[in-house]
Amino acid sequence: MITEQNCTMLCDFYQLTMGNGYFRTKHADRIAYFDVFFRRVPDGGGYAICAGLEQVINYIQGLRFTGEDIQYLRGKGIFGEDFLEYLRDFRFTGDIWAVPEGTPVFPSEPLLTVRAPAIQAQLIETMLLLLINHQSLIATKANRIVRAAQGRAVSEFGSRRAQGASGAVLGARAAYIGGCSGTACVIADELYGVPATGTMAHSWVQMFDTELEAFESYCRTYPDSTTLLVDTYNVLKSGVPNAIKAFDNVLKPLGKRPKGIRLDSGDIAYLSREARKMLDEAGYPDCKIVASNSLDEHIISDLLSQGAAIDLFGVGERLITASSEPVFGGVYKLAAVEENGVITPKIKISENVAKITNPHYKKLYRLYSRQTGKAIADQLCVYDEVIDDAKPLTIFDPDYTWKKKQLTDFTVRELQVPVFRNGELVYAPPKLEEIRSYCAQQLGTFWDEVLRFENPHKYYVDLSKKLWDIKHSLLDSEGRGEDN
């Protein structure tokens, strides 16, 4: 976590009222299974990137009600003393399975599954959703922006526009998972190892009597990493010419080369092309051009299609807030209950078909072609099903069941891994750099049609025949809506 604050009380009040109710009924120790999943990819994309698991682990390990918490709840006047005593000794004793951070994921897939006594499983709902929703949203947005940059580095610049400190710091972490090369946020580097980068603001240039003096002073201070902001006054008439003079006057005698110049306003496509010509003619073809100023994946794509001579991008507010669609939409739904070792599937029915849940304690598999190594589809199965890749497998669209495909030359991987067992951590979280590399490697297993920005190919998340039968049996028995 970015602070030592105990987040146990960061929950919705109904989780406590329900917990108190469970405590007074036979449901207090009843085992419940909950899934965290999302229904739609932000920005109309073809996939999302799962992130936030490390913070979930930290939260679960720190679950404790303090004396002040108990006193506050007592003051609400609706909780019994026996329940408050239960909370005083509260610990998470359940099981959690999760998709590793950096994994490309799709709607309806359980990113995280909780198996725990009902009170425990209900209590952790809000924080799990907060952590998974936020970082998955930013990692997904960052990856769209990074892919738009077509191999050029993208640095996250959004701290000052983020929704609060946690949004800035964990947003920078998630952006790095999604493929950003670094961040302007120093504490994200200190805590998580996201490389912090940065040079100067316009105020540096304004502080000196002349732009040239400002540039030369910066060159003398940072001769090995000089990048100058050239749009304080006039990019082509003073900014770039003065940068070249500073390079000639200060760096060249030292045998040093400039790292770059930065454009933060104006017609960046035109200015970058003209600046590139000026730098090349002055003998600095290796001097990079950095662009910033309210960029996103669409603007970056347009700039590059217009021939902009940009080598690196700094992206701020539209990344750190995912401003085009700032809600990931993950939900936490009951999938099954267990008593005396018997698991009973549960389903939520809605007039909105998209809100009908997939019941039961499930496994999530990803199927790959042996020939290409590319992902073919994902399949949700009942927990006791095992896919044998040595045998043919028929998969089908769960909505249009006549659409079938038989697989014969494929491999299979179970996506969820055990994280907690009986309240004990059994998972070793990888380092952030490893998560970032894993994310890039996993994206390489998908066809470009799934990854494109506009009208991406729908990647199928199928149900096994057994799970499909269970779901439709529940639909038939429970009814298909209020009017039936």
Residue pairs with C-beta under 8 A, 6 or more apart in sequence:
1 7
1 55
1 58
1 59
1 62
2 165
2 166
2 169
2 170
2 187
2 191
6 62
6 64
6 66
7 59
7 62
7 127
8 62
8 63
8 64
8 65
8 66
8 69
8 90
9 65
9 69
9 72
10 126
10 127
10 130
11 123
11 124
11 125
11 126
11 127
12 125
12 126
15 122
15 123
15 125
15 126
16 73
16 79
16 123
17 78
18 122
19 83
19 119
19 122
19 123
20 78
20 79
20 80
20 83
21 27
22 28
22 30
22 118
22 119
22 122
23 80
23 82
23 83
23 86
23 119
24 80
24 83
27 118
28 117
28 118
28 119
29 117
29 118
30 117
30 118
30 337
30 338
30 339
31 115
31 116
31 117
31 118
31 337
31 338
31 339
32 114
32 115
32 116
32 117
32 118
32 121
32 122
32 334
32 336
32 337
32 338
33 113
33 114
33 115
33 121
33 334
33 335
33 336
33 337
33 338
33 343
33 360
33 361
34 113
34 114
34 121
34 125
34 332
34 333
34 334
34 335
35 110
35 112
35 113
35 332
35 333
35 335
35 357
35 358
35 362
36 110
36 111
36 112
36 113
36 114
36 128
36 129
36 132
36 330
36 331
36 332
37 107
37 108
37 109
37 110
37 111
37 330
37 331
37 333
38 48
38 107
38 111
38 133
38 136
38 328
38 329
38 330
38 331
39 107
39 108
39 329
39 331
39 354
39 355
40 107
40 329
40 354
41 47
41 48
41 106
41 107
41 140
42 48
42 137
42 140
42 141
42 322
42 324
42 325
42 327
42 328
42 329
43 140
43 141
43 144
43 324
43 325
44 454
44 455
44 456
45 140
45 144
45 453
45 456
46 449
46 450
46 451
46 452
46 456
46 457
46 458
46 459
47 104
47 105
47 106
47 140
47 446
47 450
47 451
47 456
47 459
48 104
48 105
48 106
48 136
48 139
48 140
48 328
49 102
49 103
49 104
49 105
49 136
49 139
49 140
49 142
49 143
49 177
49 178
49 439
50 99
50 100
50 101
50 102
50 103
50 104
50 105
50 111
50 132
50 136
50 139
51 101
51 102
51 132
51 135
51 136
51 138
51 139
51 173
51 174
51 177
51 178
51 435
52 101
52 131
52 132
52 133
52 134
52 135
52 136
52 170
52 174
53 98
53 99
53 100
53 101
53 112
53 132
53 419
53 429
54 101
54 429
55 131
55 135
55 170
56 96
56 98
56 112
56 127
56 128
56 131
56 132
56 419
57 419
57 420
57 425
57 427
57 429
59 124
59 127
59 128
59 131
60 92
60 96
60 124
60 420
61 425
63 90
63 91
63 92
63 123
63 124
64 90
64 91
65 87
65 88
65 90
67 88
69 87
70 84
70 87
70 88
73 79
73 84
73 87
74 81
74 84
86 119
90 120
90 123
91 423
92 116
92 120
92 124
92 420
92 423
93 116
93 117
93 120
93 422
93 423
94 114
94 115
94 116
94 117
94 120
94 121
94 420
94 422
94 423
95 114
95 115
95 116
95 418
95 420
95 421
95 422
96 112
96 113
96 114
96 115
96 418
96 419
96 420
97 112
97 113
97 416
97 417
97 418
97 419
98 111
98 112
98 113
98 416
98 417
98 419
98 427
99 105
99 109
99 110
99 111
99 112
99 364
99 415
99 416
99 417
100 415
100 417
100 430
100 435
100 438
101 135
101 177
101 429
101 430
101 435
101 439
102 139
102 177
102 435
102 436
102 438
102 439
102 442
103 415
103 438
103 439
103 442
104 439
104 442
104 443
104 446
105 111
105 136
105 415
106 378
106 459
106 461
107 461
108 358
108 380
108 461
109 364
109 378
109 380
109 415
109 461
110 335
110 362
110 364
110 380
110 416
111 132
111 136
111 330
112 128
112 132
112 416
113 335
113 361
113 362
113 416
114 121
114 124
114 128
115 121
115 338
115 361
118 337
125 332
128 332
129 330
129 331
129 332
131 170
132 328
132 330
133 327
133 328
133 329
133 330
134 167
134 170
134 171
134 174
134 328
135 170
135 171
135 173
135 174
135 177
136 174
136 328
136 330
137 174
137 322
137 326
137 327
137 328
138 170
138 171
138 174
138 175
138 178
138 319
138 320
138 322
139 174
139 175
139 177
139 178
139 439
140 178
140 322
140 328
141 175
141 178
141 319
141 322
141 324
142 154
142 156
142 174
142 175
142 176
142 177
142 178
142 179
142 180
142 319
143 178
143 179
143 439
143 443
144 297
144 453
145 154
145 180
145 295
145 296
145 297
145 300
145 313
145 315
145 319
146 154
146 178
146 179
146 180
147 179
147 297
147 451
148 297
148 298
148 300
148 301
148 304
148 453
149 300
149 304
149 313
150 304
152 310
152 311
152 312
152 313
153 181
153 182
153 311
153 312
153 313
154 179
154 180
154 181
154 312
154 313
154 314
154 315
155 180
155 181
155 182
155 183
155 184
155 197
155 312
155 313
155 314
155 315
156 171
156 172
156 175
156 176
156 180
156 182
156 183
156 184
156 185
156 194
156 315
156 316
156 319
156 320
157 183
157 184
157 292
157 314
157 315
157 316
157 319
158 168
158 171
158 172
158 184
158 315
158 316
158 317
158 318
158 319
158 320
158 321
159 168
159 172
159 183
159 184
159 185
159 320
160 168
160 316
161 316
161 317
161 320
161 321
162 168
162 171
162 320
162 321
163 321
167 320
167 321
168 185
168 188
168 320
169 185
169 187
169 188
169 191
169 192
171 319
171 320
172 183
172 185
172 188
172 192
172 194
172 320
173 188
173 192
173 194
173 432
175 183
175 194
175 319
175 320
176 182
176 183
176 188
176 192
176 194
176 432
176 436
177 432
177 435
177 436
177 439
178 439
179 436
179 439
179 440
180 315
180 319
181 195
181 312
182 194
182 195
182 196
182 197
183 189
183 194
183 195
183 196
183 197
184 196
184 197
184 198
184 314
185 194
185 196
186 196
188 194
188 196
189 195
189 196
192 432
193 431
193 432
193 433
194 432
199 218
199 222
199 225
199 226
199 227
199 228
199 229
199 262
200 218
200 227
200 228
200 229
201 229
202 229
202 231
202 232
202 264
204 214
204 218
204 229
205 211
205 214
205 215
205 229
205 232
205 233
206 232
207 214
208 214
208 217
211 232
211 233
211 238
211 239
211 242
212 242
212 245
212 246
215 228
215 242
215 243
215 245
215 246
216 245
216 246
216 249
216 250
218 226
218 228
218 246
219 226
219 228
219 246
219 247
219 249
219 250
219 251
219 258
220 250
223 250
223 251
223 254
223 256
224 256
225 259
226 247
226 251
226 256
226 258
226 259
226 260
227 258
227 259
227 260
227 261
227 262
227 288
227 290
228 239
228 243
228 246
228 258
228 260
228 261
228 262
229 261
229 262
229 264
230 239
230 240
230 242
230 243
230 261
230 262
230 263
230 275
231 239
231 262
231 263
231 264
231 265
231 266
231 271
232 239
233 239
235 263
235 266
235 271
235 275
236 271
236 274
236 275
236 278
239 261
240 261
240 274
240 275
240 278
240 279
241 278
243 258
243 261
244 278
244 279
244 282
244 284
247 258
247 282
247 284
247 287
248 282
251 257
251 258
257 284
257 286
257 287
258 284
258 287
259 287
259 288
260 287
260 288
260 289
260 290
260 311
260 312
261 275
261 279
261 287
261 288
261 289
261 290
262 289
262 290
262 291
262 292
262 314
263 271
263 272
263 275
263 289
263 290
263 291
263 292
263 293
264 291
264 292
264 293
265 293
268 291
268 293
268 303
268 308
268 310
269 302
269 303
269 306
269 307
269 308
272 289
272 291
272 303
272 308
272 309
272 310
273 307
273 308
273 309
275 289
275 309
276 289
276 309
279 285
279 287
279 289
288 311
288 312
289 309
289 310
289 311
289 312
290 310
290 311
290 312
290 313
290 314
291 303
291 308
291 310
291 312
291 313
291 314
292 313
292 314
292 315
292 316
294 316
294 317
294 318
295 313
295 314
295 315
295 316
295 318
296 315
296 318
296 319
296 323
296 324
297 453
298 453
300 313
300 315
301 453
303 310
304 310
317 323
318 324
333 348
333 357
334 346
334 348
335 345
335 346
335 357
335 358
335 359
335 360
335 361
335 362
336 343
336 344
336 345
336 346
336 359
336 360
336 361
337 343
337 344
337 346
338 344
338 361
343 360
343 361
343 383
345 359
345 360
345 361
345 470
345 474
346 359
347 356
347 357
347 358
347 359
347 471
347 474
347 475
347 478
348 355
348 356
348 357
349 356
349 475
349 478
349 479
349 480
349 481
350 356
350 481
351 481
351 482
356 475
358 380
358 463
358 467
358 471
359 467
359 470
359 471
359 474
360 382
360 383
360 467
360 470
361 382
361 383
362 380
362 381
362 382
362 383
362 467
363 380
363 381
363 382
363 383
363 385
363 414
363 416
364 378
364 379
364 380
364 381
364 414
364 415
364 416
365 378
365 379
365 380
365 381
365 387
365 412
365 413
365 414
365 415
366 375
366 378
366 412
366 413
366 415
367 375
367 376
367 377
367 378
367 379
367 387
367 393
367 395
367 407
367 410
367 411
367 412
368 374
368 375
368 376
368 410
368 411
368 412
368 413
368 445
369 376
369 409
369 410
370 409
370 410
370 411
371 409
373 445
374 445
374 446
374 447
375 445
375 446
375 459
376 395
376 407
376 410
377 395
377 405
377 459
377 460
377 461
377 462
378 415
378 459
378 460
378 461
378 462
379 387
379 395
379 461
379 462
379 463
379 464
380 461
380 462
380 463
380 464
380 467
381 387
381 463
381 464
381 466
381 467
382 464
382 466
382 467
382 470
385 464
385 466
385 467
387 393
387 412
389 410
389 411
389 412
392 406
392 407
392 408
393 406
393 407
393 410
394 404
394 405
394 406
394 407
395 404
395 405
395 407
395 460
395 462
396 402
396 403
396 404
396 405
396 462
396 465
397 403
397 404
397 460
397 462
398 461
398 462
398 463
398 468
401 468
417 427
418 426
418 427
419 425
419 426
419 427
420 426
420 427
430 438
443 451
446 459
447 457
449 456
449 457
450 456
450 457
450 459
463 471
